[in-house]
Amino acid sequence: MATLNVFSQTWQPCTISPSLSCSNTINYYAYSQNNNYCSNNCKLHFFSNSPHFCILSSLSAPTSQFTTHFSKSGSRMSWMQNSSNAASSGYRKRPLYSVFPTKPAEVASVQDLFEFICSGPLLDKIGVTKEKVADSIDKWLSYGRYICQLFQLNELYLSEPQKARVYHYYIPVFIWCEEQISQHQSSFNEEDEIPPLVIGFSAPQGCGKTTLVYALDYLFQVTGRKSVTISIDDFYLTAEGQNKLREAYLGNALLELRGNAGSHDLALSIETLTALTKMTREGMKMKLTRYDKSAFSGKGDRADCSTWPEIEGPLTVVLFEGWMLGFKPLPVEAVTAVDPQLETVNKNLEAYYDAWDKYIKSWIVIKIKNPNCVYQWRLQAEIAMREAGKPGMSDDEVRDFVSRYLPAYNAYLPTLYSEGPNGSDPEHLLTIDIDEGRNPILAT
């Protein structure tokens, strides 16, 4: 508890160059346009219309060292802005600083932050007591600063949703992942080549899982661990393969477009995941498959292999995310009662354990109360894309798009929530209940 003697001190920001300033408030982590660290394919293009801002901070490594997956679909970042701006969340034409509060800092001291951290809904779930927080407060401060740097947030002027997202969500999940890695590595002998731990993130579309994984990946990188991220989206069939699938099941709306079980190249996923688990030594290299959702007017196609990022070993952790990870096949009558078209999808799902789930040793399941909120989240993302001058689906197209996923959610989420993912170990499973604002809450 010796750490507690710092709580009486005012929480001071790090020293910042006067040149890094913004007209509205101090811009702690602004980036000059000469620092070309942002990927053109980055999912987090809040500053794409301003050449003076970039997502990555000055403490980050060049993009070539990062292998984080970025999709070209809509952003999941509404929590960064004031809750009153939730309807226009996502891509922003101006820096986030324009919506920062102008009142005095909500976090005035380390004591304030300590109390806020200890009020979080995930601490009990990850086995962290108030005493452990006190003993490791320096780490919490460091992790919080890294995340604020990553997302261009002023750590002294966080809104309540921003503060909750950083200290009640991302950092607790990162601490849990670190503990899972430690347990994984301790199960091997000192002379063994230790494969990376594959952590699966199963969560509905639009709930913020991609942003969570992005933040975790960054924290692993800046704390000295090699990590990579992959998504089930990376394993969609090629455009040609999807056309053949549609023709084979004419009239089945659930297989007409990419998404449901049957629309993935399972051989490719097995090859990729097997190769990733063998990335145990220096000098080992491989390329990660990527999917281009913008190809063929949004119908999508596998990206040209020349654009796939190359990664190097040894890897510590693989972060694998997807909306249907861990779904288990159900009795036919159970799925047809939801939607008769699910019978084929359910049959296809039988092959997914060997292609995906068996590689995952630790699981994070993000739970929602009502799958219908997926429509609202997706609509917010598409509206934000359109407002930013980027291609986006109309409201009717969003409704049609989400309708192709809702039957699977309604059929498989109850079992996922009650029994856990397919093949999961309860000792290595973290469930996180979130509200419609995508913030973690206490389970009810």
C-alpha positions as CSV (number, residue, x, y, z in Angstrom):
1,M,0.0,0.0,0.0
2,A,3.0,2.2,-0.1
3,T,1.9,3.5,-3.5
4,L,-1.0,5.3,-1.9
5,N,1.2,8.1,-0.7
6,V,1.1,9.6,-4.2
7,F,-2.6,10.1,-4.0
8,S,-2.4,13.6,-2.4
9,Q,-0.5,14.9,-5.4
10,T,-2.2,16.7,-8.3
11,W,-2.1,14.6,-11.4
12,Q,0.2,16.4,-13.8
13,P,0.5,15.8,-17.5
14,C,3.8,15.2,-19.2
15,T,5.8,18.1,-20.5
16,I,4.6,19.1,-24.0
17,S,6.3,21.1,-26.6
18,P,4.5,24.5,-27.1
19,S,4.4,23.8,-30.8
20,L,2.0,21.0,-30.3
21,S,-1.1,23.1,-29.5
22,C,-4.7,23.4,-30.7
23,S,-6.9,26.4,-30.9
24,N,-9.4,25.0,-28.4
25,T,-7.3,23.2,-25.9
26,I,-3.9,21.8,-25.4
27,N,-3.3,19.1,-28.0
28,Y,-1.1,16.7,-26.1
29,Y,-0.6,14.2,-28.8
30,A,-0.9,16.1,-32.0
31,Y,1.2,14.9,-34.9
32,S,2.8,16.9,-37.7
33,Q,2.1,15.9,-41.2
34,N,5.7,15.0,-41.6
35,N,5.3,12.0,-39.4
36,N,3.8,9.5,-41.8
37,Y,2.7,6.9,-39.3
38,C,-0.9,6.4,-40.3
39,S,-2.1,3.7,-42.6
40,N,-4.3,4.7,-45.5
41,N,-6.4,1.7,-44.7
42,C,-6.8,2.6,-41.0
43,K,-10.3,2.0,-39.7
44,L,-9.9,5.0,-37.4
45,H,-9.7,7.8,-39.9
46,F,-11.1,10.6,-37.6
47,F,-8.6,13.0,-39.0
48,S,-8.5,12.0,-42.6
49,N,-9.5,15.5,-43.7
50,S,-6.8,17.2,-41.6
51,P,-3.2,16.5,-42.6
52,H,-2.0,17.6,-39.2
53,F,-3.5,14.8,-37.1
54,C,-2.8,11.1,-37.1
55,I,-4.1,8.3,-34.9
56,L,-0.8,7.1,-33.6
57,S,1.2,9.0,-31.0
58,S,4.8,10.1,-30.8
59,L,5.5,7.2,-28.5
60,S,4.4,4.6,-31.0
61,A,6.5,2.7,-33.5
62,P,6.4,3.2,-37.3
63,T,3.5,1.6,-39.0
64,S,5.7,-1.1,-40.4
65,Q,6.1,-2.6,-36.9
66,F,2.4,-2.8,-36.4
67,T,0.2,-5.5,-37.9
68,T,-3.1,-4.5,-36.5
69,H,-6.1,-5.4,-38.8
70,F,-8.1,-2.5,-40.2
71,S,-11.3,-3.0,-42.0
72,K,-12.7,-0.5,-44.5
73,S,-16.1,-0.6,-42.9
74,G,-17.6,2.0,-40.6
75,S,-16.0,3.2,-37.4
76,R,-16.9,2.0,-33.9
77,M,-15.7,5.0,-32.0
78,S,-18.7,7.0,-30.9
79,W,-17.6,6.7,-27.2
80,M,-14.9,9.2,-27.9
81,Q,-17.3,12.0,-28.4
82,N,-19.9,13.6,-26.1
83,S,-22.9,11.4,-25.5
84,S,-25.0,14.1,-27.1
85,N,-23.2,13.5,-30.4
86,A,-23.8,9.7,-30.4
87,A,-26.0,9.9,-33.4
88,S,-23.2,11.3,-35.5
89,S,-20.5,9.1,-34.1
90,G,-17.7,7.6,-36.2
91,Y,-15.8,9.4,-38.8
92,R,-15.2,13.1,-37.9
93,K,-14.2,15.9,-40.2
94,R,-12.5,17.8,-37.3
95,P,-10.2,16.7,-34.5
96,L,-11.8,15.3,-31.4
97,Y,-10.6,18.3,-29.4
98,S,-13.5,20.3,-30.7
99,V,-15.8,18.3,-28.5
100,F,-13.6,18.2,-25.4
101,P,-15.3,19.7,-22.3
102,T,-14.1,23.2,-21.3
103,K,-14.7,22.8,-17.6
104,P,-11.8,22.0,-15.2
105,A,-10.4,18.5,-15.4
106,E,-12.7,15.8,-14.1
107,V,-9.6,13.8,-12.9
108,A,-7.8,16.3,-10.6
109,S,-5.6,13.9,-8.7
110,V,-4.4,10.3,-8.6
111,Q,-6.7,9.7,-5.7
112,D,-9.8,10.7,-7.8
113,L,-8.7,8.3,-10.5
114,F,-8.0,5.5,-8.0
115,E,-11.5,5.7,-6.7
116,F,-12.9,5.8,-10.2
117,I,-10.9,2.7,-11.2
118,C,-12.1,0.8,-8.1
119,S,-15.7,1.5,-9.0
120,G,-15.4,-0.3,-12.4
121,P,-17.7,-3.3,-13.1
122,L,-14.9,-5.6,-14.3
123,L,-12.5,-5.7,-11.4
124,D,-14.2,-8.6,-9.6
125,K,-14.3,-10.5,-12.8
126,I,-10.6,-10.2,-13.5
127,G,-9.7,-10.9,-9.9
128,V,-8.3,-7.5,-9.1
129,T,-8.9,-6.0,-5.6
130,K,-8.6,-2.4,-4.5
131,E,-5.3,-3.3,-2.8
132,K,-4.0,-4.7,-6.1
133,V,-5.0,-1.5,-7.9
134,A,-3.2,0.6,-5.3
135,D,0.0,-1.5,-5.6
136,S,-0.1,-1.2,-9.4
137,I,-1.4,2.3,-9.8
138,D,1.7,3.4,-11.8
139,K,0.8,0.8,-14.4
140,W,-2.8,2.0,-14.6
141,L,-1.6,5.6,-15.1
142,S,0.9,4.4,-17.8
143,Y,-1.7,2.3,-19.6
144,G,-4.2,5.2,-19.5
145,R,-1.7,7.6,-20.9
146,Y,-0.8,5.2,-23.7
147,I,-4.5,4.8,-24.7
148,C,-5.1,8.5,-24.6
149,Q,-2.2,9.0,-26.8
150,L,-3.4,6.4,-29.2
151,F,-6.8,7.9,-29.6
152,Q,-5.7,11.6,-29.4
153,L,-7.5,12.2,-26.1
154,N,-6.5,14.8,-23.5
155,E,-6.0,12.6,-20.4
156,L,-7.0,15.5,-18.0
157,Y,-10.2,16.3,-19.9
158,L,-11.9,13.0,-20.4
159,S,-15.7,12.9,-20.5
160,E,-17.4,10.3,-18.3
161,P,-17.9,7.9,-21.3
162,Q,-14.3,8.3,-22.3
163,K,-13.0,7.8,-18.8
164,A,-15.1,4.7,-18.3
165,R,-14.0,3.3,-21.6
166,V,-10.3,3.7,-20.8
167,Y,-10.3,2.7,-17.1
168,H,-13.3,0.5,-16.7
169,Y,-12.9,-1.4,-19.9
170,Y,-9.7,-1.4,-22.0
171,I,-7.2,-1.5,-19.1
172,P,-9.0,-4.2,-17.1
173,V,-9.3,-6.3,-20.2
174,F,-5.6,-5.8,-20.9
175,I,-4.7,-6.8,-17.4
176,W,-6.8,-10.0,-17.8
177,C,-5.1,-10.8,-21.1
178,E,-1.7,-10.3,-19.5
179,E,-2.6,-12.8,-16.8
180,Q,-3.9,-15.3,-19.4
181,I,-0.5,-15.0,-21.2
182,S,1.4,-15.6,-18.0
183,Q,-0.7,-18.7,-17.3
184,H,-0.2,-19.9,-20.8
185,Q,3.5,-19.5,-20.8
186,S,3.9,-21.1,-17.3
187,S,2.4,-24.3,-18.7
188,F,5.5,-24.9,-20.8
189,N,9.0,-25.9,-19.8
190,E,11.8,-23.4,-20.0
191,E,13.4,-25.0,-23.0
192,D,10.2,-25.3,-25.0
193,E,9.3,-23.1,-27.9
194,I,6.2,-21.4,-26.6
195,P,3.4,-20.8,-29.2
196,P,1.5,-17.5,-29.0
197,L,-1.7,-17.5,-27.0
198,V,-4.7,-17.1,-29.2
199,I,-7.4,-15.0,-27.5
200,G,-10.8,-15.0,-29.1
201,F,-13.2,-12.0,-29.0
202,S,-16.8,-12.9,-29.7
203,A,-19.1,-9.9,-29.9
204,P,-21.9,-8.6,-32.1
205,Q,-21.2,-6.2,-34.9
206,G,-20.9,-2.6,-34.0
207,C,-20.4,-3.1,-30.3
208,G,-16.8,-1.9,-30.3
209,K,-14.8,-5.2,-30.4
210,T,-12.5,-4.0,-33.2
211,T,-11.6,-0.8,-31.3
212,L,-11.1,-2.9,-28.1
213,V,-8.7,-5.2,-30.0
214,Y,-7.0,-2.2,-31.6
215,A,-6.3,-0.7,-28.2
216,L,-5.1,-4.0,-26.7
217,D,-2.8,-4.6,-29.6
218,Y,-1.3,-1.2,-29.1
219,L,-0.8,-1.8,-25.4
220,F,1.0,-5.1,-26.1
221,Q,3.3,-3.3,-28.6
222,V,4.3,-0.5,-26.3
223,T,4.9,-2.8,-23.4
224,G,7.2,-5.0,-25.4
225,R,5.1,-8.0,-26.5
226,K,4.7,-9.0,-30.1
227,S,1.0,-9.3,-31.0
228,V,-1.0,-9.6,-34.2
229,T,-4.8,-9.2,-34.8
230,I,-6.9,-11.1,-37.2
231,S,-10.7,-11.1,-37.9
232,I,-13.1,-13.7,-39.3
233,D,-13.6,-11.1,-42.0
234,D,-10.1,-11.9,-43.3
235,F,-11.4,-15.4,-44.2
236,Y,-14.4,-14.5,-46.3
237,L,-14.6,-16.3,-49.6
238,T,-13.4,-14.5,-52.7
239,A,-16.0,-12.7,-54.8
240,E,-16.0,-15.7,-57.2
241,G,-16.5,-18.1,-54.3
242,Q,-19.3,-16.0,-52.8
243,N,-21.1,-16.0,-56.2
244,K,-20.9,-19.8,-56.4
245,L,-22.3,-20.0,-52.9
246,R,-25.2,-17.8,-53.8
247,E,-25.9,-19.8,-56.9
248,A,-25.8,-23.0,-54.9
249,Y,-28.4,-21.8,-52.5
250,L,-30.7,-19.6,-54.6
251,G,-33.4,-18.1,-52.5
252,N,-31.5,-18.3,-49.2
253,A,-31.1,-14.7,-48.2
254,L,-28.7,-15.6,-45.4
255,L,-26.1,-16.9,-47.9
256,E,-26.7,-14.4,-50.6
257,L,-24.0,-12.1,-49.2
258,R,-20.9,-12.6,-47.0
259,G,-21.4,-13.0,-43.3
260,N,-23.0,-16.3,-42.2
261,A,-21.5,-19.7,-41.7
262,G,-20.7,-21.0,-45.2
263,S,-19.3,-17.7,-46.6
264,H,-15.8,-18.3,-45.2
265,D,-12.7,-20.0,-46.7
266,L,-12.1,-22.5,-43.8
267,A,-9.1,-24.0,-45.5
268,L,-7.4,-20.6,-45.5
269,S,-8.3,-20.0,-41.9
270,I,-6.8,-23.3,-40.8
271,E,-3.6,-22.6,-42.8
272,T,-3.3,-19.1,-41.3
273,L,-4.0,-20.0,-37.7
274,T,-1.8,-23.1,-37.8
275,A,1.1,-20.9,-39.2
276,L,0.5,-18.2,-36.6
277,T,0.8,-20.7,-33.7
278,K,4.2,-21.8,-35.1
279,M,5.6,-18.2,-35.1
280,T,7.9,-19.0,-32.1
281,R,11.3,-17.9,-33.3
282,E,13.2,-14.8,-34.4
283,G,13.4,-14.5,-38.2
284,M,10.2,-16.3,-38.9
285,K,8.0,-14.4,-41.2
286,M,4.5,-14.8,-42.8
287,K,1.9,-12.6,-44.5
288,L,-1.6,-12.2,-43.1
289,T,-4.5,-12.4,-45.4
290,R,-6.8,-9.4,-45.7
291,Y,-10.2,-8.7,-47.1
292,D,-11.3,-5.6,-49.1
293,K,-14.9,-4.9,-48.2
294,S,-15.0,-2.0,-50.7
295,A,-14.4,-4.2,-53.8
296,F,-17.2,-4.8,-56.3
297,S,-19.2,-1.8,-55.0
298,G,-19.2,-3.0,-51.4
299,K,-19.8,-6.7,-52.1
300,G,-16.2,-7.3,-51.3
301,D,-13.3,-9.5,-52.4
302,R,-10.1,-10.8,-50.9
303,A,-7.4,-8.2,-51.1
304,D,-4.5,-8.7,-53.5
305,C,-1.8,-10.7,-51.7
306,S,0.7,-8.0,-52.5
307,T,-1.1,-5.8,-50.0
308,W,-1.1,-8.3,-47.2
309,P,1.0,-7.2,-44.2
310,E,4.0,-9.2,-43.2
311,I,4.7,-10.1,-39.6
312,E,7.7,-11.5,-37.8
313,G,8.1,-13.9,-34.9
314,P,8.3,-14.7,-32.1
315,L,4.7,-13.9,-31.3
316,T,3.4,-13.6,-27.8
317,V,-0.4,-13.3,-28.5
318,V,-2.8,-13.5,-31.4
319,L,-6.0,-11.4,-31.0
320,F,-8.8,-13.1,-33.1
321,E,-12.1,-11.3,-33.3
322,G,-15.5,-12.0,-34.9
323,W,-19.2,-11.7,-34.5
324,M,-19.9,-15.4,-34.6
325,L,-16.8,-16.9,-33.0
326,G,-17.7,-19.7,-30.6
327,F,-21.2,-20.3,-32.1
328,K,-22.2,-23.9,-31.6
329,P,-24.4,-25.9,-34.0
330,L,-27.9,-26.5,-32.5
331,P,-30.6,-29.1,-33.1
332,V,-32.3,-28.5,-36.4
333,E,-35.7,-27.8,-34.9
334,A,-34.1,-25.1,-32.7
335,V,-32.7,-23.1,-35.6
336,T,-35.6,-23.6,-38.0
337,A,-38.0,-22.3,-35.3
338,V,-36.0,-19.0,-35.6
339,D,-35.7,-19.0,-39.4
340,P,-36.0,-22.0,-41.8
341,Q,-33.1,-20.6,-43.8
342,L,-30.8,-21.2,-40.8
343,E,-30.9,-25.0,-41.4
344,T,-28.1,-24.8,-44.1
345,V,-26.2,-22.2,-42.0
346,N,-26.4,-24.5,-39.0
347,K,-25.1,-27.4,-41.0
348,N,-22.2,-25.3,-42.3
349,L,-21.4,-24.3,-38.7
350,E,-20.3,-27.9,-37.9
351,A,-17.0,-27.3,-39.6
352,Y,-16.1,-24.1,-37.8
353,Y,-14.8,-25.6,-34.6
354,D,-11.9,-27.2,-36.3
355,A,-11.3,-24.1,-38.5
356,W,-11.5,-21.4,-35.8
357,D,-12.5,-22.3,-32.3
358,K,-10.1,-25.1,-31.4
359,Y,-7.1,-22.7,-31.8
360,I,-8.5,-20.3,-29.2
361,K,-7.3,-21.0,-25.7
362,S,-8.7,-17.9,-23.9
363,W,-12.0,-16.2,-24.7
364,I,-13.6,-12.8,-24.2
365,V,-17.4,-12.7,-24.9
366,I,-19.0,-9.3,-25.1
367,K,-22.7,-9.7,-24.2
368,I,-25.6,-7.5,-25.3
369,K,-29.2,-7.6,-24.0
370,N,-31.0,-7.1,-27.3
371,P,-29.5,-8.0,-30.8
372,N,-31.7,-5.3,-32.3
373,C,-29.2,-2.7,-31.0
374,V,-26.8,-3.9,-33.8
375,Y,-29.0,-2.1,-36.3
376,Q,-28.7,1.2,-34.4
377,W,-25.0,0.8,-34.1
378,R,-24.6,0.0,-37.7
379,L,-26.8,2.9,-38.7
380,Q,-24.7,5.3,-36.7
381,A,-21.6,4.2,-38.4
382,E,-23.0,4.5,-41.9
383,I,-24.5,7.9,-41.2
384,A,-21.1,9.1,-39.9
385,M,-19.4,7.7,-43.1
386,R,-21.9,9.6,-45.3
387,E,-21.4,12.8,-43.4
388,A,-17.7,12.4,-43.8
389,G,-18.2,12.2,-47.6
390,K,-17.4,8.5,-47.7
391,P,-19.5,5.8,-49.3
392,G,-22.1,4.5,-46.9
393,M,-25.2,2.4,-47.0
394,S,-28.6,4.0,-46.9
395,D,-30.9,3.4,-44.0
396,D,-32.9,0.8,-45.9
397,E,-29.6,-0.9,-47.0
398,V,-28.5,-1.0,-43.4
399,R,-31.8,-2.5,-42.3
400,D,-31.5,-5.2,-45.1
401,F,-27.8,-5.9,-44.2
402,V,-28.4,-6.4,-40.5
403,S,-31.5,-8.5,-41.2
404,R,-29.3,-11.2,-42.6
405,Y,-27.4,-11.5,-39.3
406,L,-30.3,-11.2,-36.8
407,P,-31.5,-14.8,-37.3
408,A,-28.1,-16.2,-36.3
409,Y,-27.9,-13.8,-33.3
410,N,-31.3,-14.9,-32.1
411,A,-30.5,-18.6,-32.5
412,Y,-27.0,-18.8,-31.2
413,L,-26.4,-16.0,-28.7
414,P,-28.5,-17.6,-25.9
415,T,-26.4,-20.8,-26.0
416,L,-23.1,-18.7,-26.3
417,Y,-24.1,-16.7,-23.2
418,S,-25.3,-19.7,-21.1
419,E,-22.7,-22.3,-22.0
420,G,-19.7,-20.3,-23.3
421,P,-18.0,-20.5,-26.7
422,N,-17.6,-23.8,-28.5
423,G,-14.8,-25.7,-26.7
424,S,-14.1,-23.0,-24.1
425,D,-12.7,-23.5,-20.6
426,P,-14.6,-21.5,-18.0
427,E,-11.3,-20.8,-16.2
428,H,-10.1,-18.9,-19.3
429,L,-13.3,-17.1,-20.2
430,L,-14.1,-13.4,-19.5
431,T,-17.7,-12.3,-20.2
432,I,-18.4,-8.5,-20.4
433,D,-21.9,-7.1,-20.3
434,I,-22.3,-3.8,-22.2
435,D,-25.1,-1.3,-22.5
436,E,-26.4,0.3,-25.6
437,G,-23.7,2.9,-25.3
438,R,-21.1,0.1,-25.6
439,N,-19.9,0.6,-22.0
440,P,-19.3,-2.3,-19.6
441,I,-22.0,-2.7,-16.9
442,L,-22.6,-5.1,-14.0
443,A,-24.4,-8.2,-15.0
444,T,-28.0,-8.3,-14.0
